[in-house]
Amino acid sequence: MKPKSHKIFKEGIAEEVGVHESVVDEFVSFYFGKVRDALSSLEDPRVFVEGLGTFAIRKTRIEKAIAKNKSYLGNLEKHTYNGYDKTVATKEKIKKLEGILEKIEASIQEKKEFKLKRNEFTRENFQKQKADPGRD
């Protein structure tokens, strides 16, 4: 199945809604621009897109990106203006990556704790039912 581009069906949408094609084109471009910004900003580990689902950042990819950028940082020539500029930008990127990695790890820890509590609660209820078979 070949995916359709918004350029193909913008005419139909424009006619259906009753607006000019350029308005539909601007809206679609704006919306997907915001989606791209949300995905690349590294503010949240998950981004929900209506009709497409939830996109999640993978922990291993973040770890690899941090290692790659730290390696790149070590190879930069920091004594030139250009090298210093790249050093500052790379440090900022590493800081963002480490921040999102912390959020991902916190989310993973919360899920583990929730599962443990749920399993304890289930186990306790199961034992209560075994101890009192006359109860519903």
Steps between C-alpha positions, in 0.01 A plus 500: 500500500645834399437783748324807364643847526283782628563674168293235321186534705514867605271593207230264624531621856486864388181436302343300784574765762436793267837677525782573259767232442772727635323516838493120521865485391602760763307318772651161419851647479452682832363189675776266386758769575376506860508118513861501372594764758343296781684187392838668462485734802570218749261656753288189560580132447161446330309701240138424414382576147126480441420226252855362492564396859771558757863532404750411773870570519704183547736489794776318310498759221536781753790319668672450164445866407652614831806279445536620141478867597746459787743334262451784251552751780836343586620533141412869457764767490383730778758775449347641181179700471337240280607217730378686806162566336461131416609407853230717657232364265606139565499554877145639475392199298658259751323682784162460324569134427595431861186679620272289282690186604426584865130540416497164319673326791257658749208378288645148490547504879140619554371214284704246697372633832142496374535138387648399835214665692243345269652154540513535879138609511393209276701252706346629827146476363566151367627387841195654673269310266684172574478563875126576488342271235141585606537861387408612151 
